[in-house]
Amino acid sequence: MDNFIDLLLPPFLETIYMVFASTLASLLIGFPLGILLVITEKNGIWQKPKLNYILGTIVNVSRSFPFIILMILVFPISKLIVGTTIGTTASIVPLSIAACPFVARVIESSLKEVDKGIVESVSAMGASVPEIVFKVLIPEAMPSLVLGTTLTIINLISYSAMAGAIGGGGLGDLAIRYGFYRFQTDVMIASVILIILLVQTVQLTGNKVAKIVNKK
């Protein structure tokens, strides 16, 4: 039993590390991008149709790549940043790149749910664009933003499992190496159970935080 735990624990921690780091990186890039997609659209609070079109096109093209193909394509970038294309840290680069356009669309969708009447009222009172964004749009959309971030984390857990197929480490790598190549079904089942538990924990936590924020 101890050997089994010793086998599962390192990949489990690797998965958490990959997901945490890539979530942080994708939010740092995707969140501002999502805001720009909202405020620069036609009839937005900072209308820039051409910029909005360019950003929207970049996001749509980025989202079109299957993750496995994207991971292979960004091997040179991973090598440039972390010095290698294989391993847990190297996987953070393609994970972050894959999640950025997803985050941007999630943020955009959440912010668009805010009542336009509130935005127009605040704008009529002379509020600046940053004030509208940080004092109206984000606070009003907070429950939806929390749920969107939760969805992002769950997607990254799934991506991290796929990264294991080409040497990315984590539970996906463990399941393939032991469950598939060595026919150790118990290891594969245990890996899948851990991934399911991780997803459930993230989802329940996200739902609870969204409710708390919504009450406030």
N, C-alpha and C positions, 0 to 999 in steps of 0.2 A: 504493500500500500504506500509506504514511504517513497519507494522508487517511482511509483506511478505519479505521485504528487510532484516529486522532483522533476519528472519529465514534463508535466503540464504547466507548472508554475512559471518557468522562464518565458515560454512562448506567450502565456497569458499576459505577463507584464510587458512583453514586447508589443503586443497588440494594443494595450492601454497607452503605451508610450507613443506609438505611431498615430493612434487616433487623436490623442490629446494634442500633440505637436501640430498635426495637419489641420485639426479643427481651428486652432489658434491662428495659424498662418492663413488659412482660407478666409477666416472672419476678418482679419486685418486688411485683406485685399478685397474680398467680396462685399463686405458691408458698405464701404464708401462707394463701390461700384454700383451697388443696388440703389443707394441714395441718389447717385447721379442719374441713373436710369429714370427715376421718378421725377426729379425736379427739372430735368432738361427736356422732358417730353412736351409736345404741343399742349398749350394751356397749363403748363406746369408753372411753378413759382420762379423758375429761372430758365426760360425757354431757350433751348439751343438745339433745334431739330437735327442739324447736321451731326453734332456731337452725339446726340442720342442715337441716331442711326448707326454711326460708327461703333459706338459701345455695344449696341444691341446686336450688331452683326458679329462682333468679336465674341460676345457671349454665346450666341447661337452656334457659331462654328466650333467653339471650344467644347460645347456640350455634345456635339455630334460624334466625337471620337469615342469608341468603346474603350473602357479603362485599360484593358490589356495592351491594346495597340498604342494608346497614349503613353503607357509606362515604358514601352520599348522606344518610342519616339524621343522621349525626354532623357534617355540614358546619358547622352552627352552633357545635359544640364546637371543631372545628378552627379556625374563624375567631376564636373567643374566645381560644384558647390561642396560636396562632401568627400570627393576623392575616390569614390567607388560607385558601381552601379548595382551592387548586390548587398543585401543586408537590411536591417531594420531602419537605420538612419537614412540610407539611400532611398528607401520607399516613401519617406515623408515628402520628398520633392514631387513625384508624380501624384501622390495622394492630394497634396495641397493644390496643385494645378488643376486636377480633375474636379475638386470641390469648389473652387473659386466661382466659376460661372453658375453652378448650382446655388451657391449662397447668394449670389447677386440677384438671381431670379426670385429666390425665397424672400429676400429683404424687400425687393420691389413689390412683390405681391402683398406682403404684410403692410407696407406703408400705404399702398393704394386702398386698403380697407378703411383708412381713417376718413371720417366724414369730411367731405370737401367744404361743407358749410363752415366748419370750425376753422379750417385753413384760410378760407376767404375772409372770415371775420377778423382773424389775427392779422392777416396781410393788410386789410383795410385800415387797421389801427397803426400801421406804419412799421410792423415788425420786419426785421431783415431776414434774408434767406437762412443764415445760420440759426437765428432765433426760432424761426418756424420749424426747422429740421430738428433741433435739439430740445426745444421746449414744447413742441406740439406733436409733430409726426412720430418721433421715437417714443415719447411717453405714452401716447394714445395707442400706439401699435405694439406696446411691450408684450402683452400676452401672446400675440401672434408671432412676434419675433422670437420669443422663448421656444414656442412649439416648432418654429422653422429651424432654429438652431439644433433642437432635439432631433429633427428629421435629418439634418446634415450629419450629425454624429453617428446616427444609425447607418446612413449610407456609407460613411467612412469605415465603419466596422465591416460592412460587406466588402468594400473595396480592399481593405487590409487583408481580408481572407483570400481575395483573388490575387493579391500581390505575392502571397506565398507560393503561387504556382510557378513563379519565375525567380525564386530565391529572395523573396521579400521578408522572410522571417514571420514570426507570430504564429497564431493558431492555425492559419491556413497552411503554412509551410509544414507544421507538425502533422496535420491531418493527411497531407499528400505524401510526406516522406514515410510515415509509419502506417497510416491507414490504407494508402493506395499501393505504394511500392513494396511494403513489407507485409501487407495483408493482415495488419493488426487492427481488426475492426473495433476493438474496445477503445483504442486510442482515438480513432476517427469519431466514434460516438461521443466520447468524452469531450473532444474538441468542439463538436457541434453543440453539445449541451452548454458548454461554457460560453460560446458565442450567443446562443439564445438567451442565457441568463444575463449576459452583458447588455444585450439589446433591450430586454425587458426592464432591467434596472434603469437604463438611460431613459426609456419611454415613461416609466412611472415617475421618475424624478422630474422629468420635463413637464409632465402633466400637473404635478403638484406645484412646481414653481410657477407655472402659468396661472394656476388658480389663485395662488397667493398674490401675484402681481396684479391680477384682474380685480381682486377685492380691494387692493390699495387704490 
